[in-house]
Amino acid sequence: MTIPLRYAIVIPVYNHGTQVRGVVEKCLQLRLPVIVVDDGSTDSTPHVLASISGITVIRHKKNQGKGAALLTGFVAAFRIADWAITIDADGQHDTEDILPLIQAVPVTQRPIVIGKRTGMEHGNVPWSSRWGRRFANFWVWASCGRWFSDSQSGFRLYPLPETPNLGTKTKRYQFEVEVLVRAVWRGIPVLEAPVRTLYGPLDERVSYFRPWRDFWRNTRTFARLIAMRVLIPSRLRK
């Protein structure tokens, strides 16, 4: 499989020491630049990354959030590519689906492509992921008027430098929904392409989802975006 070298893979990681090696090594098989942003991990992640050759590792001294890690990765990727492919470090995505994400891009467009996860009704998929996706899908629609099937998927293709210049405010998980809303406001196309979901057994999974804390952060983000949609004319939001 041959992919032009104008693409770079960006992997945000936080305390995924037991999973990140497998993800990185599979990405390296694609022969694309791989940039790993360690968002202040306190487990074995730094040592694991140091033992892998052929990748670029950027480390935040303190945990800043997934959105901050992605933005750091985008800045680094833009030096060598004009598209960033993001994939989570927990192993739930299949790297073989990277090519379909690239192939989903029309020749004349520079869209964001969401990897729409299939198989989300599988028994290993936690209820919080299924519920959270429905919750986010509705409020993204309320914020921008577009309906997406999987607004929370972290497996995506982003155009550079358009994406980091959208003016997102959130630095944590909410970045991945805010960036879609702002892309719609700015007139950047947002497409979806089906990808597989690889959820392992519960005792092998690493999750930092905290229902009440993350519900409150999501609520604040969507309240701000909806208020902006209502109060600010579209020409100014662009």
VEXDREN-2710 file (C-alpha; in Angstrom, 1 decimal):
% VEXDREN-2710
k/r/px/py/pz
1/MET/0.0/0.0/0.0
2/THR/1.5/3.3/-1.1
3/ILE/0.3/6.6/0.4
4/PRO/1.8/10.0/-0.6
5/LEU/4.1/11.5/2.1
6/ARG/2.0/14.6/2.4
7/TYR/0.2/12.9/5.3
8/ALA/1.4/12.6/8.9
9/ILE/0.0/10.5/11.7
10/VAL/-0.6/12.3/15.0
11/ILE/-1.2/10.2/18.1
12/PRO/-2.1/11.9/21.4
13/VAL/-1.3/9.7/24.4
14/TYR/-1.8/10.0/28.2
15/ASN/-0.9/7.0/30.4
16/HIS/-1.4/4.4/27.7
17/GLY/1.9/2.6/28.4
18/THR/0.5/-0.8/27.8
19/GLN/-1.2/0.0/24.5
20/VAL/0.8/2.6/22.7
21/ARG/3.6/0.4/21.4
22/GLY/1.2/-1.7/19.4
23/VAL/-0.6/1.3/17.9
24/VAL/2.7/3.1/17.0
25/GLU/4.2/0.0/15.4
26/LYS/1.2/-0.6/13.3
27/CYS/1.2/3.1/12.2
28/LEU/4.9/2.8/11.3
29/GLN/4.1/0.0/8.8
30/LEU/2.3/2.6/6.7
31/ARG/5.6/4.4/6.1
32/LEU/4.2/7.8/7.1
33/PRO/5.7/10.2/9.5
34/VAL/4.4/9.4/13.0
35/ILE/4.2/12.2/15.7
36/VAL/3.3/11.1/19.2
37/VAL/2.3/13.8/21.7
38/ASP/2.8/12.6/25.3
39/ASP/0.4/14.8/27.3
40/GLY/2.2/14.5/30.6
41/SER/2.0/10.8/31.2
42/THR/3.0/9.5/34.6
43/ASP/3.1/5.8/33.9
44/SER/5.5/3.8/31.6
45/THR/4.5/5.7/28.5
46/PRO/7.7/7.9/28.2
47/HIS/10.0/4.9/28.6
48/VAL/8.0/2.9/26.0
49/LEU/8.1/5.8/23.5
50/ALA/11.8/6.3/24.0
51/SER/12.4/2.6/23.0
52/ILE/10.6/3.0/19.6
53/SER/12.7/4.3/16.8
54/GLY/11.5/6.2/13.7
55/ILE/9.0/8.4/15.4
56/THR/8.8/12.0/16.6
57/VAL/7.9/12.4/20.3
58/ILE/6.8/15.7/21.8
59/ARG/6.1/15.8/25.6
60/HIS/4.0/18.1/27.6
61/LYS/5.4/18.5/31.1
62/LYS/1.9/18.6/32.6
63/ASN/-1.3/17.1/31.3
64/GLN/-3.1/19.7/29.3
65/GLY/-5.9/17.7/27.6
66/LYS/-6.4/15.8/24.4
67/GLY/-7.3/19.0/22.4
68/ALA/-4.0/20.6/23.5
69/ALA/-2.1/17.5/22.5
70/LEU/-3.7/17.4/19.1
71/LEU/-2.9/21.1/18.5
72/THR/0.7/20.5/19.4
73/GLY/0.8/17.6/17.0
74/PHE/-0.8/19.7/14.2
75/VAL/1.8/22.3/14.5
76/ALA/4.6/19.7/14.2
77/ALA/2.8/17.9/11.4
78/PHE/2.4/21.1/9.3
79/ARG/6.2/21.4/9.0
80/ILE/6.2/18.2/6.9
81/ALA/2.7/17.6/5.7
82/ASP/-0.6/19.3/4.8
83/TRP/-2.9/16.6/6.3
84/ALA/-2.9/15.1/9.8
85/ILE/-4.4/11.7/10.5
86/THR/-5.3/11.4/14.2
87/ILE/-5.7/8.0/15.9
88/ASP/-6.2/7.2/19.6
89/ALA/-3.5/5.5/21.6
90/ASP/-5.8/2.9/23.2
91/GLY/-5.9/0.5/20.3
92/GLN/-9.6/0.9/19.5
93/HIS/-8.9/1.9/15.9
94/ASP/-7.7/-0.3/13.1
95/THR/-4.8/1.3/11.2
96/GLU/-5.9/-0.4/8.0
97/ASP/-8.8/2.1/7.9
98/ILE/-6.4/5.0/7.4
99/LEU/-6.5/4.5/3.6
100/PRO/-10.3/4.6/3.4
101/LEU/-10.2/8.0/5.3
102/ILE/-7.8/9.3/2.7
103/GLN/-9.8/7.9/-0.2
104/ALA/-12.9/9.7/1.1
105/VAL/-11.4/13.1/0.2
106/PRO/-12.8/14.5/-3.0
107/VAL/-10.2/15.8/-5.4
108/THR/-11.4/19.4/-5.2
109/GLN/-12.0/19.7/-1.5
110/ARG/-10.0/19.9/1.8
111/PRO/-12.5/18.5/4.3
112/ILE/-12.3/17.1/7.8
113/VAL/-13.1/13.4/7.5
114/ILE/-14.5/11.7/10.6
115/GLY/-13.9/7.9/11.0
116/LYS/-17.5/6.9/11.7
117/ARG/-17.2/3.9/14.1
118/THR/-19.2/0.8/13.2
119/GLY/-20.0/-2.0/15.6
120/MET/-20.8/0.3/18.5
121/GLU/-23.5/-2.0/19.7
122/HIS/-20.9/-4.7/20.5
123/GLY/-21.0/-6.0/24.0
124/ASN/-17.5/-4.7/24.8
125/VAL/-18.4/-1.1/23.9
126/PRO/-19.1/0.7/27.2
127/TRP/-22.5/2.3/27.7
128/SER/-20.8/5.7/28.3
129/SER/-19.3/5.6/24.7
130/ARG/-22.7/4.8/23.2
131/TRP/-24.6/7.4/25.3
132/GLY/-21.9/10.0/24.9
133/ARG/-22.0/9.7/21.1
134/ARG/-25.7/10.3/21.0
135/PHE/-25.5/13.2/23.4
136/ALA/-22.7/14.9/21.4
137/ASN/-24.3/14.3/18.1
138/PHE/-27.5/16.1/19.1
139/TRP/-25.7/19.1/20.6
140/VAL/-23.3/19.5/17.7
141/TRP/-26.4/19.6/15.5
142/ALA/-27.9/22.3/17.8
143/SER/-24.7/24.3/17.6
144/CYS/-24.2/24.3/13.8
145/GLY/-27.2/22.8/12.1
146/ARG/-25.3/19.7/10.7
147/TRP/-26.0/16.1/11.9
148/PHE/-23.0/13.8/12.2
149/SER/-23.2/10.1/13.0
150/ASP/-20.1/10.0/15.2
151/SER/-19.0/13.4/16.4
152/GLN/-16.9/11.9/19.2
153/SER/-14.6/9.7/17.0
154/GLY/-10.9/10.5/17.5
155/PHE/-10.0/8.7/14.2
156/ARG/-10.0/11.5/11.7
157/LEU/-8.3/13.3/8.8
158/TYR/-7.7/17.0/9.3
159/PRO/-6.5/19.6/6.7
160/LEU/-3.5/21.7/7.7
161/PRO/-3.2/24.6/8.4
162/GLU/-6.9/25.1/8.3
163/THR/-7.8/23.1/11.4
164/PRO/-5.5/24.7/14.0
165/ASN/-6.6/28.1/12.7
166/LEU/-10.3/27.6/13.5
167/GLY/-10.0/29.4/16.8
168/THR/-11.1/26.5/19.1
169/LYS/-11.2/27.4/22.8
170/THR/-11.4/24.0/24.5
171/LYS/-8.2/22.0/25.2
172/ARG/-9.6/18.7/26.4
173/TYR/-11.9/16.0/24.8
174/GLN/-14.4/18.7/23.9
175/PHE/-12.0/19.9/21.2
176/GLU/-13.2/17.1/18.9
177/VAL/-16.8/18.4/18.9
178/GLU/-15.9/22.1/18.9
179/VAL/-13.7/21.7/15.9
180/LEU/-16.6/20.3/13.9
181/VAL/-18.9/23.1/14.8
182/ARG/-16.3/25.8/13.9
183/ALA/-15.5/24.0/10.6
184/VAL/-19.2/24.1/9.6
185/TRP/-19.3/27.8/10.6
186/ARG/-16.2/28.5/8.5
187/GLY/-17.5/26.6/5.5
188/ILE/-15.0/23.7/5.7
189/PRO/-16.6/20.5/4.5
190/VAL/-17.0/17.7/7.1
191/LEU/-17.4/14.2/5.8
192/GLU/-17.7/10.7/7.4
193/ALA/-16.2/7.4/6.4
194/PRO/-17.0/4.1/8.1
195/VAL/-14.2/2.5/10.2
196/ARG/-14.0/-0.5/12.4
197/THR/-14.1/-0.4/16.2
198/LEU/-11.8/-2.6/18.3
199/TYR/-12.9/-2.6/21.9
200/GLY/-11.1/-5.1/24.0
201/PRO/-12.3/-6.7/27.3
202/LEU/-13.2/-4.2/30.1
203/ASP/-10.3/-5.2/32.3
204/GLU/-7.8/-4.3/29.4
205/ARG/-9.3/-0.9/28.6
206/VAL/-7.9/2.4/29.7
207/SER/-10.4/5.2/30.0
208/TYR/-10.3/8.6/31.6
209/PHE/-14.0/9.4/31.1
210/ARG/-15.5/10.9/34.3
211/PRO/-19.3/11.1/33.9
212/TRP/-20.1/14.2/36.0
213/ARG/-16.9/16.1/35.3
214/ASP/-17.1/15.5/31.5
215/PHE/-20.8/16.1/31.4
216/TRP/-20.3/19.5/33.0
217/ARG/-17.4/20.4/30.6
218/ASN/-19.5/19.3/27.6
219/THR/-22.5/21.4/28.8
220/ARG/-20.3/24.5/29.1
221/THR/-18.8/24.0/25.7
222/PHE/-22.2/23.5/23.9
223/ALA/-23.8/26.3/25.8
224/ARG/-21.1/28.7/24.6
225/LEU/-21.3/27.4/21.0
226/ILE/-25.1/27.6/20.9
227/ALA/-25.0/31.1/22.3
228/MET/-22.5/32.2/19.7
229/ARG/-24.7/30.7/16.9
230/VAL/-27.7/32.6/18.2
231/LEU/-26.1/35.9/19.1
232/ILE/-23.3/36.4/16.5
233/PRO/-24.1/36.8/12.8
234/SER/-22.8/34.0/10.6
235/ARG/-20.5/36.4/8.7
236/LEU/-18.7/37.4/11.9
237/ARG/-18.5/33.7/13.1
238/LYS/-16.6/33.0/9.9
END
